[in-house]
């Protein structure tokens, strides 16, 4: 189980290293910064994001869940504000970076998902 968590952390750091190639205004200094960012982003998404989603539930229902994209962008921007070497110049860059990260993460999750074995 620990190996799986470590592997997922490394995969998320590698995904973060891809983001500056797609969203050019985002900067990640090195792989160590990507590792720290992946760890902090995971902690923020585990603790703060559910509280924000609960607090913004009415607007989230009104927008049919699209406000979650705004929350994801805010989480990226928040993490970039205190992780040195992870630079995002503004909200819209954070929004697009979070969107790209979510799409890439969904693809990787699909590829790494354990499938049931057939006899």
N, C-alpha and C positions, 0 to 999 in steps of 0.2 A: 504494500500500500504506500509506504514511504517513497519507494522508487517511482511509483506512478505519479505522486504529487510532485516530486522533483523533476520528472520528465515533463509534466504539464507546465511547470514554472519555466523551464528552459524553452519550451515551444512558444509560450506566450512572450518571452523575451525576444525570441527570433522574429515573431510576428511584429513586435514593436520596432525591431530594426528595419522592417520592410516599409513601415509607414512613411518615413521621409522621402522614399522614392515615389510614392503615390501622391501624398500631400506635401508639396515642396516647401511650405513655410514651417513645417515641423522639423525640429532638430533633435537628434539623440547623439550625444557625444561619443559613446563607446558601448561595448557589450555589457560592461559592468553597470553602467547607467541604465541600460535596458533591463537588467536583472533586478535592480533596485526599484525601477519604475513598475515592473510587472508585479513585484511583491506588494508595493504600496497600493497600486491600482486594485489588486485583488483584495486587500484589506479594506480599502475604501468602498469597493463594490459590495463587500460582505456586510459592512456595518452601516455606512451612511446612506447608500443608495436605497435600501428598503425603507428607511425612515422617510426619505424624500418622496419615494413613490407613494407611500401611505398618506403623507401630508398633501400631496398634489393629486390625490385620487379623483376629486371632482373634475378638475381640468383634464386629467388623463382620460376619464370616461367621455367627456365632452369632445375631445379630439380623437376618440377611438384608439387611444394608446400611442398616438404619434408624439405626445409630449414626453414620452420615455426617451425619445431620441435627443431631446433637449437636455434631459437629466444626464444622459450618457456623455454628452458634450461637456456639460458642467463638471462632471466627475473627472474627465480628462484634463480640463482646464485647471481644476482644483489641485490635482496631483502635480501638474506642471508648475504650479506656483511655488512648491516647496521642494521639489527634487532637482538638485543641481545637475545641469547637463541635459535636462529634458525641457526644451524650449518650445512653447506654443505662443505665438504673438497675439492671438485674440480668440474670441468665442467661436467664430465661424471656422477657423482652422481646427479648433478643438472638436467642433461638431463633425467636420468631415473626417478627421482622424479617428474619432470614436466610431463613426459609421463604417469606415474601412476596416478598423480593428474588429468590429462586430461581425462583419461579413467574412473576413478571413478566419476568425475564430470559429464561426459556424461551419465553415467548410472543413477546417481541421478536425473539429468535433465529429463531424459526419464520417470523415475518413478513419478516425481512430476509434470509432464506436465498435464495441464488441458485438458481433452478430451471432444470433443463435445458430448452433450447428445442427445440420440436418442429417438424418441417418442414412 
